[in-house]
Amino acid sequence: MRWVTSGIKAEDLVSSKACSRTLLRHFYQFLNKPPLVRPLKRPKETYLKIDGSYFKRWGCALAYKEGKEVIFWNFVERENYLSYYLDLSEITKLGYVIKGITSDRHPGLVWAIKTLFPPDLPHQYCLVHLQRFCQTFLTQNPQTQAGRELLELVRLLNQITSHYEANIWLRWLDRLIERYKDLIKQRTYFRDETGKKSWWYTHKNLRRVFRALNNAKNNLFFYLDYPGLAKDINGLEAEFSHLKEKTSLHRGLKRERKKNLVKWYFYFKSKEKKPSEVS
């Protein structure tokens, strides 16, 4: 059975030869009723890639991808614990058995996963996100020896292909932390004209990168043990970039219709393109 609205099939909208006014009217009919995902006929084990992206001030799109297919999507006011908790709960109700997750480890998502799943569920840190974060603060030309050595290590992060290489990388990180522990603790003190004292870490960006890598090191190489687990979420970032291009073509839409446009986009991008029940 194919879902139909006013005699116009959703899949035929693009190829319709109707006049622009008629086509726009049918287009709005779809935007007023977003698609919903149907439950699976039988349970299915899956590894998910999860990411969210804000669309200026009118909300955040959340997408959940399995391989090359976006299996679930939502549009929320904010990317937070409650949004992820409700979405992941819904995904499990649909019949997906989540065996692992790759993400940028947003705090809200981390806590939602800890609430819903066993503590041994592998949650892979997106290596590309971590690399970008570190390179932003280190810059391409660090001014300290510690920064240059750390940048060299960061550039190798996404090239690890075995446990042997991962162990070498982690040992290298631990040695750098030990070698430069005094440097990253250095403080700069200042006294203003009123005599009030203040201070800050002298090498705060370097310190931030060391802390980020050290805090993430237990979640960097799960993909070596789970073949179905992705090591980055680049595919989702590309989806969001394309989606923002599409929504920019419809700037005059009301906020609710923009949200539904996002949902329809992911619906048609899903691999199987199954018809959905409509609210």
C-alpha positions in Angstrom: 0.0 0.0 0.0 1.3 3.4 -0.9 0.4 6.4 1.1 -1.7 9.0 -0.8 -2.9 12.5 -0.1 -5.6 14.1 -2.1 -4.9 11.7 -5.0 -1.3 12.7 -5.2 1.4 10.2 -4.3 4.3 11.5 -2.2 6.8 9.9 -4.6 5.2 11.6 -7.6 5.4 15.2 -6.3 8.8 15.8 -7.9 7.7 14.5 -11.3 4.3 16.2 -11.3 3.5 18.3 -14.3 0.9 20.3 -12.5 1.0 24.1 -12.4 3.3 25.6 -9.8 0.3 26.8 -7.7 -1.3 23.3 -7.6 2.1 21.7 -6.9 2.7 24.1 -4.0 -0.7 23.4 -2.5 0.1 19.6 -2.5 3.5 20.4 -1.2 2.0 22.2 1.8 -0.3 19.2 2.5 2.7 17.0 3.0 4.5 19.6 5.1 1.5 19.8 7.4 1.7 16.0 8.1 5.2 14.7 8.8 6.0 11.0 8.1 6.4 8.5 10.9 8.7 5.5 10.9 7.0 2.1 10.9 8.1 -0.7 13.4 10.2 -3.5 12.0 8.6 -6.9 11.4 11.3 -8.6 13.4 14.1 -7.3 15.8 17.3 -6.2 14.2 20.7 -5.7 15.7 22.3 -2.4 14.6 25.2 0.0 15.1 24.2 3.6 15.0 25.8 6.9 14.0 24.2 9.8 15.8 24.5 13.5 15.3 22.6 16.7 15.7 22.8 20.0 13.9 21.2 23.4 14.7 19.3 25.4 12.1 19.8 28.9 13.4 17.2 29.7 16.0 14.4 27.4 15.0 15.6 24.1 16.3 17.9 21.2 16.0 17.7 18.2 13.7 18.7 14.8 15.2 19.5 11.9 12.8 20.3 8.2 13.5 22.1 6.4 10.8 22.7 2.7 10.2 25.3 2.2 7.5 24.2 4.4 4.7 20.6 4.6 5.7 19.0 7.1 8.1 16.6 4.9 10.1 15.2 7.6 12.5 15.0 11.3 12.7 13.5 14.1 14.7 13.4 17.8 15.1 13.7 19.2 18.6 14.0 22.6 20.3 17.4 21.6 21.8 20.0 18.9 21.7 19.8 17.5 25.2 19.4 14.5 27.5 15.6 14.4 27.2 15.6 14.6 23.4 18.1 11.8 23.0 16.4 9.7 25.7 13.0 9.8 24.0 14.4 9.1 20.5 16.5 6.2 21.6 13.6 4.8 23.5 11.5 5.1 20.4 14.1 3.4 18.2 14.2 0.4 20.5 10.4 0.2 20.5 10.6 0.0 16.7 12.5 -3.2 16.9 16.2 -2.1 16.7 18.6 -3.7 19.1 21.4 -1.2 19.5 24.8 -2.9 19.8 27.0 0.2 19.6 27.0 3.9 18.9 29.3 6.4 17.3 28.9 10.1 18.0 30.6 13.3 19.1 29.7 12.3 22.7 27.4 15.2 23.4 26.8 15.2 27.2 23.1 14.7 26.8 23.6 11.7 24.6 26.1 10.2 26.9 23.8 10.3 29.8 20.8 9.0 27.8 22.9 6.0 26.7 24.0 5.4 30.3 20.3 5.5 31.4 18.9 3.2 28.7 21.7 0.7 27.9 24.1 -1.6 29.8 27.4 0.0 30.8 29.4 -2.2 28.4 27.6 -0.8 25.3 30.5 0.5 23.1 30.2 4.3 22.5 32.8 5.3 20.0 34.0 8.9 20.0 34.0 10.3 16.4 37.7 10.6 15.6 37.2 13.3 13.1 35.4 15.5 15.6 38.1 15.0 18.1 40.8 15.7 15.6 39.1 19.0 14.5 38.7 20.1 18.1 42.3 19.5 18.9 43.7 21.1 15.7 41.6 24.2 16.2 43.2 24.9 19.6 46.7 23.7 18.6 46.6 25.6 15.2 48.7 24.4 12.3 51.8 26.0 13.7 52.1 25.5 17.5 54.5 27.9 19.2 55.7 25.3 21.8 57.5 22.0 21.5 54.7 20.4 23.5 52.2 21.7 21.0 54.2 20.5 18.0 54.5 17.0 19.5 50.9 16.9 20.4 49.8 18.0 16.9 51.8 15.2 15.4 50.1 12.7 17.6 46.6 14.1 16.8 47.3 13.8 13.1 47.9 10.1 13.5 44.6 9.5 15.4 42.5 8.6 12.5 45.1 6.3 10.9 45.0 3.6 13.6 44.1 0.2 12.1 45.1 -2.3 14.8 45.4 -2.8 18.5 49.2 -2.7 18.3 49.0 0.8 16.7 46.4 1.9 19.2 48.5 0.8 22.2 51.5 2.7 20.8 49.4 5.8 20.3 48.0 5.6 23.9 51.5 5.1 25.3 52.7 8.1 23.4 49.9 10.2 24.8 50.6 9.1 28.4 54.3 10.0 27.9 53.5 13.5 26.6 51.1 14.1 29.5 53.8 13.1 32.0 56.5 15.0 30.2 54.5 18.3 30.1 52.4 18.0 33.2 54.2 21.0 34.8 53.9 23.1 31.6 50.1 22.7 31.4 49.8 23.7 35.1 51.7 26.9 34.7 49.7 30.0 35.6 49.9 33.7 34.7 49.0 36.1 37.5 47.7 39.6 37.1 47.0 42.5 39.5 44.7 45.3 38.3 44.9 48.9 39.3 42.7 48.3 42.3 45.0 45.6 43.6 42.6 42.7 42.8 44.5 39.6 41.8 43.5 37.2 39.0 45.1 34.3 37.2 44.7 32.0 34.2 46.5 29.0 32.8 49.4 30.2 30.7 49.0 27.5 28.0 45.2 27.1 28.3 44.6 25.9 24.7 47.4 23.3 25.1 45.9 22.2 28.4 42.5 22.0 26.9 43.7 19.6 24.2 45.6 17.4 26.7 42.5 17.1 28.8 40.3 16.3 25.9 42.5 13.5 24.7 43.0 12.1 28.2 39.3 12.1 28.9 38.5 10.5 25.6 41.2 7.8 25.4 38.9 5.0 26.7 36.4 5.6 23.9 38.7 6.0 20.9 39.3 2.5 19.6 36.1 0.5 20.0 35.8 0.2 16.2 38.8 -2.2 16.3 36.7 -4.7 18.3 33.3 -4.2 16.6 33.5 -4.4 12.8 30.0 -2.8 12.4 30.9 0.2 14.5 32.0 3.3 12.6 34.9 5.4 13.7 33.4 8.7 12.6 30.1 10.3 11.7 31.2 12.2 8.5 28.3 10.8 6.5 25.8 12.5 8.8 27.6 15.8 8.6 27.3 15.7 4.8 23.6 15.0 5.2 23.1 18.0 7.4 25.0 20.2 4.9 22.8 19.1 2.1 19.7 19.5 4.2 20.6 23.1 5.1 21.0 23.9 1.4 17.5 22.6 0.8 15.9 24.5 3.7 17.6 27.7 2.6 15.5 27.5 -0.6 12.3 27.7 1.4 13.1 30.6 3.8 9.5 31.8 3.8 8.1 28.6 5.4 6.7 28.8 8.9 8.7 27.2 11.7 6.5 24.1 12.0 6.6 23.5 8.2 10.4 23.8 8.2 10.6 21.2 10.9 8.4 18.9 8.8 10.5 19.6 5.8 13.5 18.2 7.7 11.5 15.0 8.5 10.4 14.5 4.9 13.9 15.0 3.7 15.2 12.1 5.9 12.2 10.0 5.0 13.0 10.2 1.3 16.7 9.8 2.0 16.1 6.5 3.8 17.2 3.5 1.8 14.0 1.5 1.6 11.6 4.5 1.3 8.8 2.6 2.9 5.5 4.4 3.2 4.7 5.8 6.6 1.6 6.4 8.7 1.0 10.1 9.0 0.0 11.8 12.2 
